[in-house]
């Protein structure tokens, strides 16, 4: 088995540790408000049960992720297929986690703006700040890892085809019959470019499951 104490492993551990602390604050803070039982404003939120339940689930789930990140121990023990499934589960988890963060941020902001005295706690401010930071980090990750590459790939194909498309349109206007006969080859060329983009994406996903 390979040495798992790598910079990537340490970075993953630190990031998840920050989330781990945030989830612990969320759960214990809501537990404290429920135990107090003498304050109405802090419980006037429709998704409070989800926030509390998911914080406990994510607490346990991330504890496992901190110890067994994808691409290291899991790949060594179970292979790339199980690791690929693990990566997919992580992807779904972080989508739900983003929703959880938004609800948590909205809830704590509601308590602060309504000046709910009985909800005052250092954890309230920490939760609000932490959830806001996490949402910003997730948004940056989506932009950098997904949106920007898709835009660049689309622009690359567009600029690559712009000159040929312009000349093709001009040629088709002059000779429509010839343009129709060339249509299958043009469709095949576009299909080839799309296939290259899909192949590159597939290689990137596959690299996540390598040992």
MIBAZA-480499 format. One line per field, with one value per atom (N, C-alpha, C): atom name; residue in three letters; x negated, y negated, z negated. Coordinates in steps of 0.1 Angstrom, whole numbers, plus 5000, padded with zeros to 4 digits. Atoms other than C-alpha are relative to their C-alpha. Example, Ala and Ser with C-alpha at 12.3 -4.5 7.8 and 13.67 -1.06 7.14 Angstrom:
! residues 2
name	c(N|CA|C|N|CA|C)
resn	c(ALA|ALA|ALA|SER|SER|SER)
px	c(4991|4877|4991|5009|4863|5008)
py	c(5012|5045|4988|5011|5011|4989)
pz	c(5000|4922|5000|5000|4929|4992)
//
This chain:
! residues 211
name	c(N|CA|C|N|CA|C|N|CA|C|N|CA|C|N|CA|C|N|CA|C|N|CA|C|N|CA|C|N|CA|C|N|CA|C|N|CA|C|N|CA|C|N|CA|C|N|CA|C|N|CA|C|N|CA|C|N|CA|C|N|CA|C|N|CA|C|N|CA|C|N|CA|C|N|CA|C|N|CA|C|N|CA|C|N|CA|C|N|CA|C|N|CA|C|N|CA|C|N|CA|C|N|CA|C|N|CA|C|N|CA|C|N|CA|C|N|CA|C|N|CA|C|N|CA|C|N|CA|C|N|CA|C|N|CA|C|N|CA|C|N|CA|C|N|CA|C|N|CA|C|N|CA|C|N|CA|C|N|CA|C|N|CA|C|N|CA|C|N|CA|C|N|CA|C|N|CA|C|N|CA|C|N|CA|C|N|CA|C|N|CA|C|N|CA|C|N|CA|C|N|CA|C|N|CA|C|N|CA|C|N|CA|C|N|CA|C|N|CA|C|N|CA|C|N|CA|C|N|CA|C|N|CA|C|N|CA|C|N|CA|C|N|CA|C|N|CA|C|N|CA|C|N|CA|C|N|CA|C|N|CA|C|N|CA|C|N|CA|C|N|CA|C|N|CA|C|N|CA|C|N|CA|C|N|CA|C|N|CA|C|N|CA|C|N|CA|C|N|CA|C|N|CA|C|N|CA|C|N|CA|C|N|CA|C|N|CA|C|N|CA|C|N|CA|C|N|CA|C|N|CA|C|N|CA|C|N|CA|C|N|CA|C|N|CA|C|N|CA|C|N|CA|C|N|CA|C|N|CA|C|N|CA|C|N|CA|C|N|CA|C|N|CA|C|N|CA|C|N|CA|C|N|CA|C|N|CA|C|N|CA|C|N|CA|C|N|CA|C|N|CA|C|N|CA|C|N|CA|C|N|CA|C|N|CA|C|N|CA|C|N|CA|C|N|CA|C|N|CA|C|N|CA|C|N|CA|C|N|CA|C|N|CA|C|N|CA|C|N|CA|C|N|CA|C|N|CA|C|N|CA|C|N|CA|C|N|CA|C|N|CA|C|N|CA|C|N|CA|C|N|CA|C|N|CA|C|N|CA|C|N|CA|C|N|CA|C|N|CA|C|N|CA|C|N|CA|C|N|CA|C|N|CA|C|N|CA|C|N|CA|C|N|CA|C|N|CA|C|N|CA|C|N|CA|C|N|CA|C|N|CA|C|N|CA|C|N|CA|C|N|CA|C|N|CA|C|N|CA|C|N|CA|C|N|CA|C|N|CA|C|N|CA|C|N|CA|C|N|CA|C|N|CA|C|N|CA|C|N|CA|C|N|CA|C|N|CA|C|N|CA|C|N|CA|C|N|CA|C|N|CA|C|N|CA|C|N|CA|C|N|CA|C|N|CA|C|N|CA|C|N|CA|C|N|CA|C|N|CA|C|N|CA|C|N|CA|C|N|CA|C|N|CA|C|N|CA|C|N|CA|C|N|CA|C|N|CA|C|N|CA|C|N|CA|C|N|CA|C|N|CA|C|N|CA|C|N|CA|C|N|CA|C|N|CA|C|N|CA|C|N|CA|C|N|CA|C|N|CA|C|N|CA|C|N|CA|C|N|CA|C|N|CA|C|N|CA|C|N|CA|C|N|CA|C|N|CA|C)
resn	c(UNK|UNK|UNK|UNK|UNK|UNK|UNK|UNK|UNK|UNK|UNK|UNK|UNK|UNK|UNK|UNK|UNK|UNK|UNK|UNK|UNK|UNK|UNK|UNK|UNK|UNK|UNK|UNK|UNK|UNK|UNK|UNK|UNK|UNK|UNK|UNK|UNK|UNK|UNK|UNK|UNK|UNK|UNK|UNK|UNK|UNK|UNK|UNK|UNK|UNK|UNK|UNK|UNK|UNK|UNK|UNK|UNK|UNK|UNK|UNK|UNK|UNK|UNK|UNK|UNK|UNK|UNK|UNK|UNK|UNK|UNK|UNK|UNK|UNK|UNK|UNK|UNK|UNK|UNK|UNK|UNK|UNK|UNK|UNK|UNK|UNK|UNK|UNK|UNK|UNK|UNK|UNK|UNK|UNK|UNK|UNK|UNK|UNK|UNK|UNK|UNK|UNK|UNK|UNK|UNK|UNK|UNK|UNK|UNK|UNK|UNK|UNK|UNK|UNK|UNK|UNK|UNK|UNK|UNK|UNK|UNK|UNK|UNK|UNK|UNK|UNK|UNK|UNK|UNK|UNK|UNK|UNK|UNK|UNK|UNK|UNK|UNK|UNK|UNK|UNK|UNK|UNK|UNK|UNK|UNK|UNK|UNK|UNK|UNK|UNK|UNK|UNK|UNK|UNK|UNK|UNK|UNK|UNK|UNK|UNK|UNK|UNK|UNK|UNK|UNK|UNK|UNK|UNK|UNK|UNK|UNK|UNK|UNK|UNK|UNK|UNK|UNK|UNK|UNK|UNK|UNK|UNK|UNK|UNK|UNK|UNK|UNK|UNK|UNK|UNK|UNK|UNK|UNK|UNK|UNK|UNK|UNK|UNK|UNK|UNK|UNK|UNK|UNK|UNK|UNK|UNK|UNK|UNK|UNK|UNK|UNK|UNK|UNK|UNK|UNK|UNK|UNK|UNK|UNK|UNK|UNK|UNK|UNK|UNK|UNK|UNK|UNK|UNK|UNK|UNK|UNK|UNK|UNK|UNK|UNK|UNK|UNK|UNK|UNK|UNK|UNK|UNK|UNK|UNK|UNK|UNK|UNK|UNK|UNK|UNK|UNK|UNK|UNK|UNK|UNK|UNK|UNK|UNK|UNK|UNK|UNK|UNK|UNK|UNK|UNK|UNK|UNK|UNK|UNK|UNK|UNK|UNK|UNK|UNK|UNK|UNK|UNK|UNK|UNK|UNK|UNK|UNK|UNK|UNK|UNK|UNK|UNK|UNK|UNK|UNK|UNK|UNK|UNK|UNK|UNK|UNK|UNK|UNK|UNK|UNK|UNK|UNK|UNK|UNK|UNK|UNK|UNK|UNK|UNK|UNK|UNK|UNK|UNK|UNK|UNK|UNK|UNK|UNK|UNK|UNK|UNK|UNK|UNK|UNK|UNK|UNK|UNK|UNK|UNK|UNK|UNK|UNK|UNK|UNK|UNK|UNK|UNK|UNK|UNK|UNK|UNK|UNK|UNK|UNK|UNK|UNK|UNK|UNK|UNK|UNK|UNK|UNK|UNK|UNK|UNK|UNK|UNK|UNK|UNK|UNK|UNK|UNK|UNK|UNK|UNK|UNK|UNK|UNK|UNK|UNK|UNK|UNK|UNK|UNK|UNK|UNK|UNK|UNK|UNK|UNK|UNK|UNK|UNK|UNK|UNK|UNK|UNK|UNK|UNK|UNK|UNK|UNK|UNK|UNK|UNK|UNK|UNK|UNK|UNK|UNK|UNK|UNK|UNK|UNK|UNK|UNK|UNK|UNK|UNK|UNK|UNK|UNK|UNK|UNK|UNK|UNK|UNK|UNK|UNK|UNK|UNK|UNK|UNK|UNK|UNK|UNK|UNK|UNK|UNK|UNK|UNK|UNK|UNK|UNK|UNK|UNK|UNK|UNK|UNK|UNK|UNK|UNK|UNK|UNK|UNK|UNK|UNK|UNK|UNK|UNK|UNK|UNK|UNK|UNK|UNK|UNK|UNK|UNK|UNK|UNK|UNK|UNK|UNK|UNK|UNK|UNK|UNK|UNK|UNK|UNK|UNK|UNK|UNK|UNK|UNK|UNK|UNK|UNK|UNK|UNK|UNK|UNK|UNK|UNK|UNK|UNK|UNK|UNK|UNK|UNK|UNK|UNK|UNK|UNK|UNK|UNK|UNK|UNK|UNK|UNK|UNK|UNK|UNK|UNK|UNK|UNK|UNK|UNK|UNK|UNK|UNK|UNK|UNK|UNK|UNK|UNK|UNK|UNK|UNK|UNK|UNK|UNK|UNK|UNK|UNK|UNK|UNK|UNK|UNK|UNK|UNK|UNK|UNK|UNK|UNK|UNK|UNK|UNK|UNK|UNK|UNK|UNK|UNK|UNK|UNK|UNK|UNK|UNK|UNK|UNK|UNK|UNK|UNK|UNK|UNK|UNK|UNK|UNK|UNK|UNK|UNK|UNK|UNK|UNK|UNK|UNK|UNK|UNK|UNK|UNK|UNK|UNK|UNK|UNK|UNK|UNK|UNK|UNK|UNK|UNK|UNK|UNK|UNK|UNK|UNK|UNK|UNK|UNK|UNK|UNK|UNK|UNK|UNK|UNK|UNK|UNK|UNK|UNK|UNK|UNK|UNK|UNK|UNK|UNK|UNK|UNK|UNK|UNK|UNK|UNK|UNK|UNK|UNK|UNK|UNK|UNK|UNK|UNK|UNK|UNK|UNK|UNK|UNK|UNK|UNK|UNK|UNK|UNK|UNK|UNK|UNK|UNK|UNK)
px	c(4992|5000|4991|5008|4987|5001|5000|4979|5011|4989|5011|4998|5003|4995|4994|5005|4992|5006|4994|4998|5015|4986|5031|5009|4993|5042|5000|5000|5031|5009|4991|5049|5015|4986|5081|5004|4997|5078|5003|4999|5074|5014|4987|5104|5012|4989|5126|5001|5000|5115|5007|4993|5127|5016|4986|5161|5005|4997|5161|5003|4998|5158|5013|4988|5185|5013|4989|5209|5002|4999|5202|5006|4994|5210|5015|4986|5243|5008|4992|5255|5001|5000|5245|5008|4993|5259|5015|4986|5293|5005|4997|5293|5002|4999|5287|5013|4988|5316|5012|4988|5340|5001|5000|5329|5005|4996|5334|5015|4985|5371|5007|4993|5378|4998|5001|5373|5007|4992|5397|4993|5005|5378|4989|5011|5349|5005|4995|5371|5010|4990|5393|4993|5006|5376|5004|4994|5391|4990|5010|5358|4991|5009|5344|4997|5002|5349|4990|5009|5331|4986|5013|5302|4994|5005|5298|4997|5002|5302|4989|5011|5279|4987|5013|5252|4995|5005|5251|4995|5004|5250|4987|5012|5224|4988|5010|5204|4993|5005|5201|4994|5005|5197|4986|5013|5169|4989|5010|5151|4994|5004|5149|4991|5007|5138|4987|5013|5111|4990|5009|5096|4997|5001|5102|5004|4997|5101|4999|5001|5106|4986|5013|5076|4988|5011|5055|5003|4997|5065|5011|4989|5098|4996|5004|5082|4991|5009|5055|5008|4993|5081|5011|4988|5111|4999|5001|5099|5007|4996|5109|5015|4985|5146|5007|4995|5154|4996|5004|5134|5008|4992|5153|5014|4987|5186|4999|5003|5171|5000|5001|5163|5014|4987|5198|5009|4992|5213|4995|5005|5190|5006|4995|5202|5015|4986|5239|5000|5000|5230|4997|5004|5214|5011|4988|5245|5010|4991|5267|4994|5008|5240|5001|4999|5242|5014|4986|5280|5001|5001|5274|4993|5007|5249|5009|4992|5273|5012|4990|5301|4995|5006|5278|4996|5004|5265|5013|4988|5301|5006|4994|5312|4993|5007|5284|5001|4998|5288|5013|4986|5325|4999|5001|5316|4993|5008|5291|5008|4992|5313|5012|4988|5343|4996|5005|5321|5006|4994|5332|4990|5009|5317|4997|5002|5322|4991|5008|5302|4985|5013|5271|4990|5011|5240|4989|5012|5205|5001|4998|5214|5009|4991|5241|4992|5008|5216|4990|5010|5191|5007|4993|5217|5004|4997|5228|4988|5012|5193|4994|5005|5182|5008|4992|5212|4999|5002|5207|4987|5013|5171|5000|4999|5179|5007|4992|5205|4992|5009|5180|4990|5010|5154|5005|4993|5178|5003|4997|5189|4988|5012|5153|4995|5004|5146|5008|4992|5176|4996|5004|5165|4987|5013|5129|4999|5001|5134|5010|4989|5166|5003|4995|5179|4989|5011|5146|4995|5004|5134|5010|4989|5168|5000|5000|5167|4988|5013|5131|5001|4999|5139|5009|4991|5169|4995|5007|5150|4990|5010|5122|5006|4994|5145|5006|4994|5163|4990|5011|5131|4994|5006|5118|5008|4991|5149|5005|4995|5156|4997|5004|5136|5006|4995|5147|5016|4985|5184|5003|4998|5182|4999|5002|5168|5010|4990|5192|5014|4988|5222|5000|5001|5210|5000|5001|5203|5014|4986|5238|5010|4991|5255|4998|5003|5237|5004|4997|5242|5006|4993|5269|4998|5001|5266|4987|5013|5229|4999|5000|5235|5007|4993|5260|4992|5008|5236|4988|5011|5209|5005|4995|5233|4996|5005|5225|4986|5014|5188|4999|5001|5194|5006|4995|5216|4990|5010|5189|4989|5011|5163|5004|4995|5185|5000|4999|5191|4986|5014|5153|4995|5004|5147|5007|4993|5174|4995|5006|5159|4987|5013|5125|5003|4997|5141|5005|4995|5159|4989|5011|5128|4991|5008|5108|5007|4993|5135|5000|5001|5136|4987|5013|5099|4998|5001|5101|5008|4993|5128|4994|5007|5109|4988|5012|5078|5003|4997|5097|5001|4999|5100|4987|5013|5064|4994|5007|5043|4989)
py	c(5012|5000|4988|5012|4966|4991|5009|4939|4990|5008|4919|4986|5013|4889|4992|5009|4867|4986|5013|4830|4999|5000|4837|5005|4994|4859|4989|5010|4832|4988|5011|4804|5004|4995|4826|5001|4999|4832|4987|5013|4795|4994|5006|4784|5007|4993|4811|4998|5003|4803|4987|5012|4768|5002|4997|4781|5008|4992|4806|4992|5009|4778|4992|5008|4758|5009|4991|4788|5002|4998|4794|4988|5013|4757|5000|5000|4760|5009|4990|4791|4996|5003|4781|4987|5012|4746|5002|4997|4758|5009|4992|4784|4991|5009|4756|4992|5008|4735|5009|4991|4765|5004|4996|4774|4988|5012|4738|4999|5000|4739|4988|5012|4704|4988|5010|4686|5004|4996|4686|4996|5005|4666|5008|4992|4690|5012|4987|4719|4997|5003|4700|5000|4998|4714|5014|4987|4742|5011|4989|4761|5003|4998|4762|5014|4986|4799|5006|4995|4806|4995|5006|4783|5009|4992|4802|5015|4986|4837|5002|4999|4831|4997|5003|4815|5012|4988|4848|5010|4991|4869|4996|5004|4848|5001|4999|4848|5014|4986|4886|5003|4998|4887|4994|5006|4862|5005|4993|4880|5011|4990|4909|4995|5006|4887|4995|5005|4871|5011|4989|4905|5008|4993|4921|4992|5009|4895|5009|4992|4908|5000|5000|4919|5005|4996|4932|5014|4987|4960|5008|4994|4967|5007|4995|4972|5012|4989|4995|5012|4988|5017|5005|4995|5018|4997|5002|5005|4988|5013|4977|4999|5001|4987|4996|5004|4984|4986|5014|4952|4991|5009|4938|4998|5001|4946|4990|5009|4929|4986|5014|4898|4994|5004|4897|4997|5002|4900|4987|5013|4871|4988|5011|4850|4997|5002|4856|4994|5005|4849|4985|5014|4816|4991|5007|4805|4998|5001|4812|4991|5008|4796|4986|5014|4764|4995|5004|4763|4998|5000|4770|4987|5012|4741|4987|5011|4717|4999|5000|4727|4995|5004|4723|4985|5015|4689|4992|5007|4678|4999|4999|4690|4991|5009|4673|4986|5014|4641|4995|5004|4641|4997|5003|4644|4987|5012|4616|4988|5012|4592|4997|5002|4598|4997|5003|4592|5009|4990|4624|5001|5000|4619|5013|4987|4654|5009|4991|4668|4995|5005|4648|5010|4990|4670|4998|5002|4668|5010|4990|4699|4995|5006|4680|4992|5008|4656|5008|4991|4683|5008|4992|4704|4991|5009|4674|4997|5003|4664|5013|4988|4700|5005|4996|4709|4991|5009|4678|5002|4998|4685|5013|4988|4721|4999|5002|4710|4993|5007|4686|5009|4991|4713|5010|4990|4738|4993|5008|4711|4998|5002|4704|5014|4986|4742|5003|4997|4746|4991|5009|4716|5005|4997|4727|5014|4985|4765|5004|4996|4766|4989|5011|4733|4995|5006|4718|5010|4991|4750|5002|4998|4755|4988|5012|4719|4999|5001|4721|5011|4990|4754|4995|5005|4738|4989|5011|4707|5005|4995|4728|5006|4994|4748|4989|5010|4716|4992|5007|4697|5009|4991|4728|5002|4998|4731|4987|5013|4694|4997|5003|4690|5009|4990|4722|4999|5002|4715|4989|5012|4681|5003|4996|4695|5010|4990|4724|4994|5007|4701|4993|5007|4680|5010|4990|4711|5006|4994|4726|4990|5010|4694|5000|5000|4695|5013|4986|4733|5009|4992|4748|5015|4985|4783|5005|4996|4785|5000|5001|4773|5012|4989|4801|5013|4988|4828|5000|5001|4815|5001|5001|4815|5012|4989|4851|4999|5001|4844|4989|5011|4811|5005|4995|4829|5010|4991|4856|4992|5008|4829|4994|5005|4813|5011|4988|4848|5003|4997|4853|4991|5010|4821|5003|4997|4830|5012|4988|4864|4997|5003|4849|4993|5006|4827|5010|4990|4857|5009|4991|4878|4993|5007|4851|5000|5001|4848|5014|4986|4886|5003|4997|4888|4992|5007|4861|5006|4993|4880|5013|4988|4912|4998|5003|4896|4999|5000|4891|5013|4987|4928|5008|4993|4937|5001|4998|4950|4990)
pz	c(5000|5000|5000|4999|5009|4988|5011|4984|5003|4997|4980|4995|5006|4961|5011|4989|4992|4998|5001|4997|5003|4997|5013|4988|5012|4983|4989|5010|4959|5003|4996|4978|4999|5002|4979|4986|5014|4942|4994|5006|4933|5005|4996|4955|4993|5007|4941|4985|5014|4906|4997|5001|4911|5000|4998|4923|4988|5012|4894|4988|5012|4868|5002|4997|4886|4997|5002|4885|4985|5015|4848|4994|5005|4841|5003|4996|4860|4992|5007|4843|4985|5014|4808|4997|5002|4813|5000|4999|4824|4989|5011|4797|4987|5011|4772|5000|4999|4785|4997|5002|4784|4985|5015|4748|4992|5008|4736|4999|5000|4747|4995|5005|4736|5010|4990|4769|5013|4989|4798|5014|4987|4825|5006|4994|4829|5007|4994|4839|5011|4990|4864|5014|4987|4895|5005|4995|4917|5002|4996|4925|4988|5011|4890|4997|5002|4886|5010|4990|4919|4997|5004|4908|4989|5012|4875|5005|4997|4890|5010|4990|4920|4994|5006|4898|4993|5007|4878|5010|4990|4909|5007|4994|4926|4991|5010|4894|5000|4999|4896|5013|4987|4933|5003|4998|4934|4992|5008|4906|5008|4991|4930|5011|4989|4959|4996|5005|4938|4999|5003|4930|5013|4987|4965|5012|4988|4993|5013|4987|5029|5006|4993|5049|4992|5008|5020|4995|5006|4996|5007|4994|5012|5014|4987|5047|4998|5003|5032|4996|5006|5014|5010|4992|5038|5015|4986|5072|5005|4995|5095|5001|4999|5099|4988|5013|5062|4998|5002|5061|5008|4992|5090|4994|5007|5072|4988|5012|5041|5004|4995|5061|5004|4997|5074|4988|5013|5039|4994|5005|5028|5008|4992|5057|4996|5004|5047|4986|5013|5011|4999|5000|5018|5007|4995|5038|4989|5012|5008|4990|5010|4986|5003|4996|5006|4997|5004|5000|4985|5015|4963|4996|5003|4962|5002|4997|4978|4990|5010|4954|4987|5012|4925|4999|4999|4936|4999|5000|4942|4986|5014|4907|4990|5009|4888|5003|4996|4908|4995|5005|4899|4985|5014|4862|4997|5003|4864|5004|4996|4884|4992|5008|4862|4985|5014|4831|4990|5010|4814|4988|5011|4780|4994|5007|4767|5009|4991|4797|5001|5000|4790|4995|5004|4789|5010|4991|4803|5012|4990|4823|5012|4989|4842|5010|4991|4856|5008|4994|4863|5011|4990|4882|5012|4989|4902|5009|4992|4912|5007|4994|4918|5012|4989|4939|5012|4989|4960|5007|4994|4966|5008|4993|4975|5013|4988|5000|5011|4991|5016|5006|4996|5018|5010|4991|5034|5013|4988|5059|5008|4993|5068|5006|4995|5072|5013|4989|5095|5013|4989|5116|5006|4995|5119|5006|4996|5122|5011|4991|5143|5010|4991|5157|5010|4991|5170|5010|4990|5187|5011|4990|5204|5010|4992|5216|5010|4992|5228|5011|4989|5247|5010|4990|5263|5009|4992|5273|5009|4992|5286|5013|4988|5309|5009|4993|5319|5009|4993|5329|5011|4991|5346|5013|4989|5368|5006|4995|5373|5014|4987|5404|5010|4991|5420|5002|5000|5411|5009|4991|5428|5014|4986|5460|5005|4996|5459|5003|4998|5456|5014|4987|5485|5012|4989|5506|5002|4999|5498|5007|4993|5509|5015|4986|5542|5007|4994|5548|4989|5010|5525|5001|4998|5541|4995|5005|5534|4985|5015|5498|4994|5006|5492|5001|4999|5505|4990|5009|5481|4985|5014|5451|4991|5009|5439|4995|5004|5438|4989|5010|5419|4986|5013|5393|4994|5006|5389|4994|5005|5383|4986|5012|5356|4989|5009|5341|4995|5004|5340|4989|5010|5321|4987|5012|5296|4993|5005|5292|4993|5006|5284|4987|5013|5257|4990|5009|5242|4995|5004|5243|4990|5010|5225|4986|5012|5199|4993|5006|5194|4994|5006|5189|4987|5012|5163|4988|5010|5144|4996|5002|5148|4991|5008|5133|4985|5014|5101|4993|5006|5096|5001|4999|5102|4987|5013|5074|4999)
//
